[in-house]
């Protein structure tokens, strides 16, 4: 009976030591993650009308753009921003104006 009690106490001691060792490792990992500053990502999307002069008219169509950390590019030219993957949606905006039309954005 004594031998059984000693074996059980040894198993409890080993289990306790293992639990403490694992807990200490997890606490150190959490402290390391907290101490590291999170990476700030600037990411936004927008559409803009792109206009071209044709023979007797001005043709405008919407295009989809991405701002990735201050760098603006057409969404079709890049499909990822700092690990953020995105699908390029179809833009449906389209307009035709007379030749003398002035773009109010200019």
N, C-alpha and C positions, 0 to 999 in steps of 0.2 A: 504494500500500500504506500509505503514511504517513497519507493522508487517512482510510482505513478505520480505522486504529488510533485516530486522534484522535476520530473519530465514536463509536467504541465506548467510549472513555474518557469522552467527554461523556455518553453514555447511562448508563454505570455511575455517574457522579457524580450525575446527575439522579435515578436510581433510589435511590441511597443517601440523598440529601437528602430525598426523599419519604418513605422508610422512617423516617428519624429524626424528621421532622416529625409523622408519624402516631403514632409511638410516644410522643412527648412529649405529644401531645394526650390519648392514652389514659391515660397516667400521671396527668395533671392531673385527668381525670374520676374516676379511681379514688380519688385523694387527697380529692377533694370528697365522694364518697360515704362514705368512711371517717370524715371529719370530722363529717358530719351524724349526729345521734343517731337511732337507729332508733325508729320510732313504736311504742309499746307498746299493744297492744289487749287489753282484758279481755273475754273472750267465753266464755260457758258456757251450757249448756242443762239444763233439768230439768223434771220433771213434778211436779204437786202436785194433791192431791185438793181439789175445790171442792164443798162440801156445802150443800144447801138443805133447809129444813124444808118438807115437804109436809103434807097433811092428817093422815094417821095414820102417817107414816114419815119418815125422813131419807134423802134421795137424794144420793149422792156420785158424782162422775165425775172422772177425771183430765183435766187440761189441761196443755198444753205451754207452758213459759215460756222466755224468753231473757234473759240478763244481758249487756247491752252497755255496757261501761265503767261499771258500777255502776248502770245504769238497767234495772230489771226490767220486762218487759212481756210480754203474751201473744204467743206466736210468730205467731199469725194477724194481729196488728195491725201487725207490721213484718216485712219479708222480707229485710232487709239490715242489717248492722252494720259500719260502717267499711269498706265494700267487700266484706265477706264476705256472699255471698248464700246463703240456705238454703231448703230445702223444708220445709214444716211437716208432720211425720208425723202419722198418725192415732193418737190415744191410745185404747186400748180398755178401760181400767180403769173399772169401774162397780160400784156396790154400793148395796143398799137395807137400811136398819136400822130397828128399831122406834123409835117416837116418843121414848121415854125415853133413847135411846142418847146417850152423851156422847162427844164427839170427844176422844181422848186427847192430841191435839196442843195443846189449849187449856189 
